[in-house]
Amino acid sequence: MRLWLRYLREKRPTLLLYALTIFLFLMVGSLYHIKNLEKLLYAALLTLTLWGIAIVWEGSGYVHKSRELEKAFRHYALSGELLFSKSLARQLQETDFCIEAAESFQMAQSIFLSLAYEMQKKERQQLAEKASERGDYYMMWTHQIKTPISAMRLLLDKSDLPGRESFLLKEKLLEIEQYTEMVLTFQRLESISSDLVLQSHDLYSLLTRAVKKHSISFITKHLSLELPDMEWKVLTDEKWFSFCLEQLLSNSIKYTNQGGISIRAWGQGERVLLSLEDTGIGIRAEDLPRIFEKGFTGYNGRLDQKSTGIGLYLCRQIFNHLNILVKTRSEEGIGTEIILEIPNAAKAPRP
């Protein structure tokens, strides 16, 4: 019925013109007192019948074509491929995509769509191949760069540099490792669903490893750390969750020049709430809703001139896959607190 109503709306000018023509004939016949006016009415009725048959015939074809078009559109929306009937597909093959050889306007239109689709398909394939090549290169580069980083760390451990210089070099080396890990994580993000390995992990152990990785930064900036013992087991992916913890700690350290960082956890039903609070420079109120957006650096990032706007974006994407909710509170000049609501948590004493 919907398609029939649409067809009648499209044919409305023609139907109105026909009705006006019949009306004029009848008006002229009645004004001039034409004899046998009944025969004129009979002719009008006969014409109306013929028009009705023609409209139904044409309307049936219109409705059929519209249904086929909607079916083809749904198929294209789901698969990205054009859908033609077998007879039309055979005709398209025989015409070798030559519009001049089309037998009808509909076929010429189908040929044009096919040509456009084939060109688009080739462009998509080329873009996909180039993206795959870039991805392979970045992945190879990320893995290869880890070797000289490890070598530099060994050399620094064995060097006779003064304590402060050694600490500063190790801190910069840690930044290089973080940026490298960020590139690798960004590349793997598309396939994160197939890479997740959910297991029960001790939350305190995950936190201590993340803190230990940033111990040099705590020492060089003279920051305090409050990390009480906590007896919580969480069901999560160790690699992806640890990356997020390290990224959040790194941000807190970067924007905290005095005071320190406090980490605590408490239960809420089957969830555990993990809080990371610092005494840093804080985040402006207008920037706070956008800190997890891709590429957003905000006022603090522009001051620092080193922020990429990628780290927190990656964390948000990973947290979404791990079903972890993130809440952020901050006050400029006082500090920032990030609270993670981690599901599937249970309190269990550690050995």
C-alpha positions as CSV (number, residue, x, y, z in Angstrom):
1,M,0.0,0.0,0.0
2,R,2.9,2.4,0.8
3,L,4.4,2.0,-2.6
4,W,1.0,2.4,-4.3
5,L,0.3,5.6,-2.5
6,R,3.8,6.9,-3.5
7,Y,3.0,6.0,-7.1
8,L,-0.3,7.8,-7.1
9,R,1.4,10.9,-5.6
10,E,3.9,10.9,-8.4
11,K,1.1,10.5,-11.0
12,R,-1.0,13.2,-9.4
13,P,-0.3,15.9,-12.1
14,T,-1.3,13.5,-14.9
15,L,-4.5,12.4,-13.0
16,L,-5.5,16.0,-12.4
17,L,-4.9,16.9,-16.0
18,Y,-7.1,14.0,-17.1
19,A,-9.9,15.0,-14.7
20,L,-9.6,18.6,-15.9
21,T,-9.9,17.5,-19.6
22,I,-13.0,15.4,-18.9
23,F,-14.5,18.3,-16.9
24,L,-13.9,20.7,-19.7
25,F,-15.5,18.4,-22.3
26,L,-18.6,17.9,-20.1
27,M,-18.8,21.7,-19.3
28,V,-18.6,22.6,-23.0
29,G,-21.2,19.9,-23.8
30,S,-23.7,21.2,-21.2
31,L,-23.2,24.9,-22.1
32,Y,-23.9,24.4,-25.7
33,H,-26.6,21.8,-25.1
34,I,-25.0,19.2,-27.2
35,K,-27.3,16.4,-28.0
36,N,-26.7,12.9,-26.7
37,L,-24.7,14.2,-23.7
38,E,-25.2,10.8,-22.2
39,K,-23.0,9.3,-24.9
40,L,-20.3,11.8,-24.0
41,L,-20.6,10.7,-20.4
42,Y,-20.4,7.1,-21.6
43,A,-17.2,7.9,-23.6
44,A,-15.8,9.6,-20.4
45,L,-16.6,6.6,-18.4
46,L,-15.0,4.3,-21.0
47,T,-11.9,6.5,-21.1
48,L,-11.7,6.4,-17.3
49,T,-11.9,2.6,-17.4
50,L,-9.0,2.4,-19.9
51,W,-7.0,4.9,-17.9
52,G,-7.6,2.9,-14.7
53,I,-6.4,-0.3,-16.4
54,A,-3.3,1.6,-17.6
55,I,-2.6,3.0,-14.2
56,V,-3.0,-0.3,-12.5
57,W,-0.7,-2.0,-15.1
58,E,1.9,0.7,-14.9
59,G,1.6,0.9,-11.1
60,S,2.2,-2.8,-10.7
61,G,5.5,-2.5,-12.6
62,Y,6.3,0.6,-10.5
63,V,5.7,-1.2,-7.2
64,H,7.7,-4.3,-8.4
65,K,10.7,-2.1,-9.4
66,S,10.4,-0.2,-6.1
67,R,10.5,-3.4,-4.1
68,E,13.5,-4.6,-6.0
69,L,15.2,-1.3,-5.5
70,E,14.6,-1.4,-1.7
71,K,15.9,-5.0,-1.6
72,A,19.0,-4.0,-3.6
73,F,19.5,-1.0,-1.2
74,R,19.3,-3.2,1.9
75,H,21.7,-5.7,0.3
76,Y,24.2,-2.9,-0.5
77,A,23.8,-1.4,3.0
78,L,24.7,-4.8,4.6
79,S,27.3,-6.1,2.2
80,G,28.5,-3.2,0.2
81,E,27.7,-5.0,-3.1
82,L,25.2,-4.2,-5.8
83,L,22.4,-6.6,-6.3
84,F,20.9,-7.3,-9.8
85,S,18.4,-9.8,-11.0
86,K,19.9,-12.8,-12.9
87,S,18.5,-11.7,-16.2
88,L,19.8,-8.1,-15.8
89,A,23.2,-9.4,-14.6
90,R,23.4,-11.6,-17.7
91,Q,22.6,-8.6,-19.9
92,L,25.2,-6.4,-18.2
93,Q,27.8,-9.1,-18.9
94,E,26.8,-9.3,-22.5
95,T,26.9,-5.5,-23.0
96,D,30.4,-5.4,-21.4
97,F,29.4,-2.2,-19.5
98,C,28.7,-0.2,-22.6
99,I,25.9,2.3,-22.0
100,E,25.5,2.9,-25.8
101,A,24.4,-0.8,-26.1
102,A,21.7,-0.5,-23.4
103,E,18.3,-1.6,-24.5
104,S,16.4,0.7,-22.1
105,F,16.9,3.6,-19.8
106,Q,16.7,1.3,-16.8
107,M,19.5,-0.9,-18.2
108,A,21.6,2.2,-19.0
109,Q,21.1,3.3,-15.4
110,S,22.1,-0.1,-14.1
111,I,25.2,-0.1,-16.3
112,F,26.2,3.3,-14.9
113,L,25.7,2.2,-11.3
114,S,27.8,-0.9,-12.0
115,L,30.6,1.2,-13.5
116,A,30.5,3.5,-10.5
117,Y,30.5,0.6,-8.1
118,E,33.4,-1.2,-9.8
119,M,35.5,2.0,-9.7
120,Q,34.6,2.6,-6.0
121,K,35.5,-1.1,-5.3
122,K,38.9,-0.7,-6.9
123,E,39.6,2.5,-5.0
124,R,38.6,0.8,-1.7
125,Q,40.9,-2.1,-2.5
126,Q,43.8,0.2,-3.2
127,L,43.2,2.2,0.0
128,A,42.9,-1.0,2.0
129,E,46.2,-2.3,0.5
130,K,48.0,0.9,1.3
131,A,46.6,1.0,4.8
132,S,47.7,-2.6,5.3
133,E,51.2,-1.8,4.0
134,R,51.4,1.2,6.4
135,G,50.1,-1.0,9.3
136,D,52.7,-3.7,8.6
137,Y,55.5,-1.1,8.4
138,Y,54.5,0.5,11.7
139,M,54.2,-2.9,13.4
140,M,57.6,-4.0,12.1
141,W,59.1,-0.6,13.2
142,T,57.6,-0.9,16.7
143,H,59.0,-4.4,17.2
144,Q,62.4,-3.5,15.8
145,I,62.8,-0.3,17.9
146,K,62.4,-2.3,21.1
147,T,65.8,-3.9,20.5
148,P,67.9,-0.7,20.7
149,I,65.7,0.5,23.6
150,S,66.6,-2.6,25.6
151,A,70.2,-2.2,24.7
152,M,70.2,1.4,25.8
153,R,68.7,0.4,29.1
154,L,71.4,-2.2,29.7
155,L,74.1,0.3,28.9
156,L,72.6,2.9,31.3
157,D,72.4,0.3,34.1
158,K,76.1,-0.4,33.6
159,S,77.2,3.2,33.0
160,D,79.1,5.3,35.6
161,L,77.0,8.4,35.1
162,P,76.1,10.5,38.1
163,G,72.8,9.6,39.8
164,R,70.7,12.5,38.6
165,E,71.9,12.2,35.0
166,S,71.3,8.5,34.9
167,F,67.8,9.0,36.3
168,L,67.0,11.7,33.7
169,L,68.2,9.5,30.8
170,K,66.2,6.5,32.1
171,E,63.1,8.7,32.4
172,K,63.5,9.9,28.8
173,L,64.0,6.3,27.7
174,L,60.8,5.4,29.5
175,E,59.0,8.1,27.5
176,I,60.4,6.5,24.3
177,E,59.1,3.1,25.4
178,Q,55.7,4.6,26.2
179,Y,55.4,6.3,22.8
180,T,56.5,3.1,21.1
181,E,53.9,1.1,23.1
182,M,51.3,3.7,22.2
183,V,52.0,3.1,18.4
184,L,51.7,-0.6,18.9
185,T,48.5,-0.3,20.9
186,F,47.0,2.0,18.3
187,Q,47.8,-0.5,15.5
188,R,46.3,-3.4,17.5
189,L,43.2,-1.5,18.6
190,E,41.1,-2.7,15.6
191,S,41.6,-6.3,16.5
192,I,41.3,-5.9,20.3
193,S,38.1,-8.1,20.5
194,S,40.0,-11.1,19.2
195,D,43.1,-10.3,21.3
196,L,41.3,-10.1,24.7
197,V,42.2,-12.8,27.3
198,L,40.0,-12.4,30.3
199,Q,41.4,-13.9,33.5
200,S,41.3,-13.2,37.2
201,H,44.1,-10.9,38.3
202,D,45.2,-9.4,41.6
203,L,44.5,-5.7,41.4
204,Y,47.3,-4.7,43.8
205,S,49.9,-6.6,41.8
206,L,48.8,-4.9,38.5
207,L,49.0,-1.5,40.2
208,T,52.5,-2.2,41.8
209,R,53.9,-3.2,38.4
210,A,52.6,-0.1,36.8
211,V,53.9,2.1,39.6
212,K,57.3,0.4,39.5
213,K,57.6,1.1,35.8
214,H,57.3,4.8,36.7
215,S,59.4,4.7,39.8
216,I,62.1,6.8,38.2
217,S,59.6,9.6,37.4
218,F,58.4,9.6,41.0
219,I,62.0,9.9,42.3
220,T,63.1,12.7,39.8
221,K,60.0,14.8,40.5
222,H,60.1,14.1,44.3
223,L,56.4,12.9,44.3
224,S,54.8,10.9,47.0
225,L,52.8,7.8,46.4
226,E,49.9,6.5,48.5
227,L,49.1,2.9,47.6
228,P,47.6,0.9,50.5
229,D,47.3,-2.8,50.3
230,M,44.1,-3.9,48.7
231,E,42.6,-7.4,48.5
232,W,40.7,-7.4,45.2
233,K,40.6,-9.8,42.3
234,V,39.3,-8.4,38.9
235,L,38.4,-10.3,35.7
236,T,40.2,-8.4,33.0
237,D,42.9,-8.6,30.3
238,E,46.3,-8.0,31.9
239,K,48.1,-6.5,28.9
240,W,45.4,-4.0,27.9
241,F,44.4,-3.1,31.4
242,S,48.0,-2.6,32.4
243,F,48.6,-0.3,29.4
244,C,45.7,1.9,30.6
245,L,47.0,2.0,34.2
246,E,50.4,3.0,33.0
247,Q,49.0,5.7,30.7
248,L,46.8,7.2,33.5
249,L,49.8,7.2,35.9
250,S,52.0,8.8,33.3
251,N,49.5,11.6,32.8
252,S,49.2,12.2,36.5
253,I,53.0,12.4,36.9
254,K,53.4,14.6,33.9
255,Y,51.0,17.3,35.2
256,T,51.9,17.0,38.9
257,N,54.9,19.1,40.0
258,Q,54.5,18.8,43.8
259,G,52.6,16.7,46.2
260,G,51.9,13.2,44.9
261,I,49.4,10.6,43.8
262,S,47.0,8.6,45.8
263,I,45.5,5.3,44.7
264,R,42.7,3.6,46.6
265,A,39.9,1.1,45.9
266,W,36.6,0.2,47.4
267,G,33.7,-2.2,46.6
268,Q,30.3,-1.4,45.2
269,G,28.2,-4.6,44.6
270,E,30.0,-6.8,42.1
271,R,32.2,-3.9,41.1
272,V,35.4,-2.4,42.5
273,L,35.9,1.4,42.2
274,L,39.6,2.3,41.6
275,S,40.6,5.9,42.2
276,L,43.8,7.6,40.9
277,E,44.0,11.1,42.4
278,D,46.8,13.6,42.0
279,T,47.7,17.0,43.3
280,G,48.6,18.4,39.8
281,I,47.6,21.4,37.9
282,G,44.1,20.1,37.2
283,I,42.0,20.3,34.0
284,R,39.9,23.3,32.9
285,A,36.2,22.8,33.2
286,E,35.7,23.4,29.5
287,D,38.3,20.8,28.6
288,L,37.1,18.1,31.0
289,P,34.3,16.6,28.8
290,R,36.7,16.2,25.9
291,I,39.8,14.8,27.4
292,F,39.1,11.3,26.0
293,E,38.5,12.5,22.4
294,K,41.0,11.5,19.8
295,G,43.7,14.2,19.2
296,F,42.3,16.5,21.9
297,T,45.1,18.1,23.9
298,G,43.3,20.9,25.7
299,Y,44.9,23.9,27.5
300,N,47.4,21.8,29.5
301,G,48.5,19.9,26.4
302,R,49.2,23.2,24.5
303,L,51.3,24.4,27.5
304,D,53.2,21.1,27.7
305,Q,53.6,21.0,23.9
306,K,54.3,17.2,24.1
307,S,50.8,15.9,24.4
308,T,49.5,13.9,21.5
309,G,45.9,13.5,22.5
310,I,46.1,9.8,21.8
311,G,46.8,8.2,25.2
312,L,43.5,8.9,26.9
313,Y,41.6,8.1,23.7
314,L,43.2,4.7,23.6
315,C,42.3,4.2,27.2
316,R,38.6,5.0,26.6
317,Q,38.5,2.6,23.7
318,I,40.1,-0.2,25.7
319,F,37.9,0.5,28.8
320,N,34.8,0.2,26.5
321,H,35.9,-3.3,25.4
322,L,36.6,-4.2,29.0
323,N,33.3,-2.9,30.2
324,I,34.9,-0.4,32.5
325,L,33.2,2.9,33.3
326,V,35.4,6.0,33.6
327,K,34.5,9.1,35.7
328,T,36.7,12.1,35.9
329,R,36.7,14.9,38.5
330,S,39.1,17.8,38.4
331,E,39.6,21.3,39.7
332,E,42.1,23.7,38.1
333,G,45.1,24.3,40.4
334,I,44.1,21.5,42.9
335,G,44.3,18.2,41.1
336,T,42.5,15.5,39.1
337,E,40.8,12.2,40.1
338,I,39.9,9.4,37.7
339,I,37.6,6.7,39.0
340,L,37.4,3.3,37.2
341,E,34.3,1.2,37.8
342,I,35.6,-2.3,37.2
343,P,33.1,-5.1,36.9
344,N,33.4,-8.8,37.9
345,A,35.4,-8.0,41.0
346,A,35.7,-10.0,44.2
347,K,37.4,-9.4,47.5
348,A,40.0,-12.1,48.1
349,P,42.9,-12.1,50.5
350,R,46.3,-12.2,48.8
351,P,48.8,-14.9,49.8
